[in-house]
Amino acid sequence: MQVRNVLNDAVDVLEFRDRVIKASLLHGHLVVTTSLQCYVYSTKNWNTPLIFDLKEGTVSLILQAERHFLLVDGAGIYLFSYEGRLISTPKFPGLRTDTLNSQTISLSNDTIAIRDKADEKAVFLIDALSGKPLGDGKSLLHKMEIMEIALDQYGSANERKLALIDKNRDLYIALVRRFGRDQKIIKIGTMVHTMAWNDSTSMLCGIQDTQFTVWYYPSVVYVDKDLLFKTLYAKDASDFSRSPHILNYVSNQVTIRRSDGSLVYTNISPYPAILHEYVNCSRWDDAVRLCRFVKEQTLWACLAAMAVANKELITAEVAYAAIGEVEKIQYINMMKDLPSKESFMAYVMLFSGNVQDAEGILLRAGLIYQAIQVHINLFNWDRALELAVKHKTHVDTVLAHRQKYLENFIKKETNKRFLQYSEGVEVDWEKIQAKIEMEISKERERSALASSTTTLRSSLPSRQ
């Protein structure tokens, strides 16, 4: 095997004792399998590879992540470190290694995703280090047969995302670790034929119908869905001929194999990757300066979503102003005046459309009125009344707001539950207003007490 350094044109010739079956070069390592052995080379040193014997000489697939690599042969799946140490051998019911390929199995630093051959709507999610199923062991279920899966390569395990293309050629993403919540699979594209994650940031590229598309910040769907189309880059893909396949997306370059087998390359703007780097290092001022220098709406939209996700409201306000989202600036200004941390977190969840999560935060903090008011503001009248009755508080508040709402639209009450409770409850706006003000003052006092307690604890000397 010949290895050429394209920067200085140096050439190394690698010789093997047996016939080479598979090879893969990523993340600074070359992994080569022969009929009997596996060779692991570092790109910094081609002279002394790490060599270990294989149980079977029928390796059909090599996948690489930053910290380890995976081999698939006729007997099973094996995860090795780049030092040659066996980390785990993932297994699950109905495992058939002969059906696995780069589109049905994916590897990241902490997770292995495998499409179930018996049920092509399901994806097994396995902890890479232990080889055991994640969480409660349930697989990720989609409503349609899955054609291709890919795990993102950057970020912590809790932020790990899985992208999948189904039989309709729709592209979805899902968070791998949801910790007791229902799995949310969100569509981000249609008519997608092939895709790949970037090797060092959470950017995703794909060929969508007749366009080559890059999702600069796919997680925007968990923060502000309205910004999804403002964070896309698209260009004509007719140069890639029919049925192209994306091989990888490394740094700012995408490698695509055309239907005739030839390789073509396309370059992506370096600025989104720089923006991701600034945000990951919490360099918000530098991120704003970069967006002002580049003057692109896509970059400002990415920064707006990233800032909200990281609770950086000042940066979010600047970014939303740059793309003309006035109503969201008003919402952010309202969030700044919230009296407690719990209310702030709840309204961040509401901003992202997660009403249930927002309600849960408020109820766990004992902020019953605030949880009821959230549903009143969203006109979720049944849920607002349900909470008020369950906690035996502010039933009159819900009835008063409902009555005012119907009067504004010149309608009569037809909901049986509201008719039932309105018979024994008197609506007095002065009393309701006084109760609301009391709830807000209580919340402020609790927040002030909590912050003073935290300050006191931090000032006390720690015990050795």
N, C-alpha and C positions, 0 to 999 in steps of 0.2 A: 504494500500500500504506500502511495506517495503522498506526502503532506507538504503543501507549499504555503509559506508565509507571504501573503499578498502585499504586506507592507514593505518588506525588504527583499522579496523574491528568494529567500532561503528555502532549500528543499531538503526534506528528510525522507528517507526510504525505510519503511517499517516492514520487517520480515517476520513471518509466523511459521510455526512448525507444521500446522495443519491448514486446511482450506478455510478461508474466511466465509462466514455465513451472514452475519449482520454487523453493521457499524452505525454509530450515532455520535455526533459532535455537537455539544451544547454546554453552556455554563462552565466553560474553561476546561472541559474534559472530553477525551475521545474514548468511547467504549466499543471494543471490538470483540465479537464472539466467533470462535472457530468451532469445529466439530467436537473438541474436547475441553477447551479452556476459554476463559474470559480475560481480556487484557484491558486495563484501565490506565490511560495516559493522561498526564497533566499537560496542558498546552505550553507550560513553562519548561517542561523537560521531556523530550521525546526518547531519551536514552534508557531510562529505567522504569518500565511499566510495572504496575502491580498485576500479578497473575494469580488466578485461582482456577481450580478444576470445576467443571460443570458435571452435574449428575447425568444430564441428557445432552446430546449434541444437536438438539432440534430447536434451538432458540428461534422463535418466530417474530418476536417484537422486543425492541429496547425503547424504554421511555426514560427521559432524564428530567430531574428537577434540580434546583440549586444545591440541595444537601445530599441527595441520594439518587439512585437509578433503579429501574425495575426491569426484570427479565421475565418473559413469558415463554414457556416451552410446553412440550406435550404433557408433562406431569403436573404443572402448577404455575403459580405466580410467586416470584421471589424479589424481595426488596433488599438491595445492598447499599452500604455506604461507599463512598469513593475510596475508602481504605480497604475495601474488600470484605468488610464484616457483614454477615447476614443479619438484617434488622428484623424482618418479619416475613411470614408466608401466608398472605391473606387467603381465607377460604370461606365459602358460603354454599348453601344448598344449590345443587344443579349447576355448579361451575363447569364450564366447558371451554378450555383454553384454545381449542381449535377454531372457535368463532370470534376470538378477540382480535381487534386491530386498533389502529391509532384513532379511529372514530368512535369506538365503543368502550375504550378504557382511557382514563386520564389520570395524571399524577401531579401532585403539588408537594410542598415541603411537609405537610401534615395530613393530607387526605388522599385517598384513592377512590375514584368513582368508576363503577363498572355497570354498563347496561345489562339488565337481566335478559338472557336469551329466551327463557321460558315465558316471560311477560315483558314485551318490548316497551311497555309504558312505564316501567319501573327502573330506577337506578339505585344500585347498592352503594352506600357511602361508608367507607372503611377508614378507621384511624391508621395512618401509615406506620406509626412506630409500634403499635401493639398488634396490628392485623385484625382487630376486632371491629364489629359494626359500631358506627357512631351513635351516641345518645341511647334511645330506647330500642335500637336495632331495626326500626322500621325503614324501609326503603323510600326513596323519593318517588312519588307517583305523579304522573302527568296524565292528561285526559286523552292523549293520542300517542301512537307509536313514535318512539324517539329514534332519529336517524344518526345523530352525532352529538357527542358531549365533549366539554372541555372545561377544566378547572383553571381559574386565574392563578398566576404564579407569585403575586406580590401581596404583602400585607400579613396581618396576624391571622391565626386560625379562626378567630371569632368573626372575621370579616370575609372569610373565604367564600367565593361565589362560583356557581356552576352555570355555564352557558349551555343551552341545548337547542338543537334544531329538530323539529318534529316532522311527521310525514307530510304536513301541509306546507313545509318549508318556512314555518314561522320560527323566529328566534326568541327565546325566553332566557331570563336569568333568575336564579334562586339562591338565597343564602343557604349554605351547607349546614350551619349550626344554628338552630332556632331556639333551643333550650325550652322545651315544653309548649311552644306556640305552634299553631298550624303552619305548615310550610306554604310560603307565598311564592308562587311562580308568576313572574310578570313578563308580559310580551314587550319586546323592544324593537322588533323588526319583522318584516314580511318578505317572502320570496328570497330567502337567504340560502345559498347553495353550499357555501363553505365558510369557515371562520377560524380565527386563531387569537389567543390572548398575547399581549406583549410580554416579553420575558422579564421586564423590570418595573413595570407600572400596571395599574388596573385599567388599561385601555384594550379595546376589543376591535378587531377588524373583520370584515366579511365582504363577500361579493353578493350584492343584493339586486336581483333581477339583472339589469344592464349597468349597474353602478358598483364601483368599489367604495365601500363605506367604512368609516372609522368612528366608533363610539368613544369619544374622548373621556367620558365619565359615565359609564353604564349605571353606577350606583345612584345617579340622579333620580331614578324612578322610585327610590326609597326616601327621597328628600323632597323633590318638587317635580312631579310628572310633567307639568306644563313646559319644563325646560328641556325635555328629552330631545326634541327636534332642533333646538337651538345649540345643542352640544355635539352635533354630528358634522362630520366632514365627508363630502361625497364627490366623486369624479367619475368620468366615463370609463367603463371597463371593457369597451369593445376591442382594445388592443390585446386583451388576454385570450382572445378567440373563444370558442364555445367550450363549456364545461371545464373551466379552470379549477385548480385545487390549491388552496393556500397551505404551504408547507410550514412556515413559521413567520413570526413577527418579532424580530430582534432589533433592539434599540429603535432607530427611526427607519428601518428598512423591512419591507415585506417581500418574502420569496414566494413566487407563485409558479406552479407547474401547469403548463398548458396541455391541452388534450393530445398534442403530438409528442409530449414527453420533454419538450424544451423548458428551461427555466427562465423566467423573467423577474425583474425586480422593480419595485416602485418605492419611492421615498415619501415619508410623512414629515410634516413640519416638526422641528425639534421643540417648538415652544410649549405644546401641551405637556410633554414629558418634563420639561423644566418647571412648569406650573405644579405638576404633581409632586416634584421633589421639594419645592418651596413649602407646599402645604404639609407634606409629611414631616418637615422639619419645623413647622409652625412659624415660618418666616412670612407672615401675612403682609407686611409692608413691601417686601421684595416681590410678592405675588401681585400686589396692586400695581407696583411700578412696571412689572413685566407686561401686564394687560394694557396699561396706558401706552407703553412703547409699541406693542404689536398692533393695537387698535382693531381687534377682531371681536365680533359679537360672540362667536363660539367660545372664545377664551374667557370673556366676561361671564357668560352663562355658566361655564364650568366652575369658575371661582365663586359665583353666587351660591351654587349648590354645595360646594365644598365647605364654604364658610358656615352655612346653616347646619350642615352635618356636624361641624366641630364647634357649634354654639358661638361662633365669632360674629356677633351681630353688627359690629361697626363695619367690618369688611363686607359682610353681606349687604348692608345698606348701600355702600359705595358701588358694589357690583350690580345690584338690581337697578340702581339709578342709571348706570351706564347702558343698560338694555331697555330702559323705559318702563319698568314694572312698578308703576306708582302705587298700586293698591297693596303690593307686597311690602313696600317700604313703610306704608302706614301700619301694616300688621306688625312689622318688626319694631317700630316705635312704640306700639301698644305693649309688646312683650317686654320692653325695657322697664316699663312701669309696674310690672307684676310684683306683688308683695312678697312672694316666697319662691324658693328654689323649685319646690314641687309644682307650683303653678307654671313656672317658666318651662320646666321639662314637659309638662302636659301640653302646653301651647306649641312647643316645638314639634311634638308628635302630631298635633292637629294640623300644623302647617304641612306636614308630610302626608296628611290624610289618614293617619292611624288613630281613629276615634276610640277604639277599644283600649288601645295602649294608654291613651291620654286619660280615659276614665279610670283605668286600673291604678295609674300613678296617684290620682287625686283621692281615690277611695282608700288606698293603702296609707296615705298620709292623714286620713281622717277629715279631708276637705269635702264633706258631703254636698254642701251648697254649691261649691265651685263645680263639682261633677254634674249636678243637676243643671246649673247655668250653661254648661257646655252644650248639653242636649237641647236646652231652650233656644240657644243661639243658632243651633243647626236645625231647628224645627222638628227634632225627634221627640215629639210630644209624648208618645206612649212610653218611651224609655225614661224620660224625665219624670213622668208621674209614677212609674214603677219604682224608681229610686227613692222618690219622696215618700211614697207609702211604705216601702220596705224599711227605711230608716226613721220613719215617723217624724219628718221635719220638712218644712217648706212646701207642704201640699198646697197651701193658699197661694204661694208664690207661683207655682206652676199653673194653677187655675187662673190666676190674674193675668199672666202673660198669654195664656191660651185665649182668654176672653178678649183681650186687647187685639190679638192677632186676628180673630174672627170678625171683630168690629171693623178693623181696617179693610177687610175684604167683603164686608157686608154679607156675612154668612151666619147661619145658625149652627149651634152645636149638635152633632149627630153621633159622636163617639159615646158609646154606652158607658164606658168607664168614667169619662169626664162628667157625664150627666149624673152618674151615681154619686161621685164624690162632691160635686158642686152643691148637692142638696143640703149637706150638713156643714159646709164650710163657708164662712163669710169672708168676702174679699174686701180688705181695707188697705189701700195703697200706702197710707202713712205708716201703718204698722209693718207692712212688708218692707218698705224702704228702710225703716229703723232696724229691722232684723238683718237686712243685707249689709248695712253699714257696720253693724256689730260683728257679723261674720268676717268682714274684710279687716276690721281692726284686730280681731282675735288672730287672724292669719299673720298680720304684720307683727304682732307681739310675739307669737310663736317663732317666727322667722328671726326676729331680733334676738330672742333668747337662745335659739340654736346657734346663731353666729357668734354670740358672746361666749357661749360654752366652748365652742370650737377654738376661739381665740385664747381662752383661759387654758385649755388643755395643751395647746401648742406652746404656751409660754412657760408651762411647768417643766422642771428638769426631768429628763428621763431616768428611770432607775437602772442602775448597772446590773 
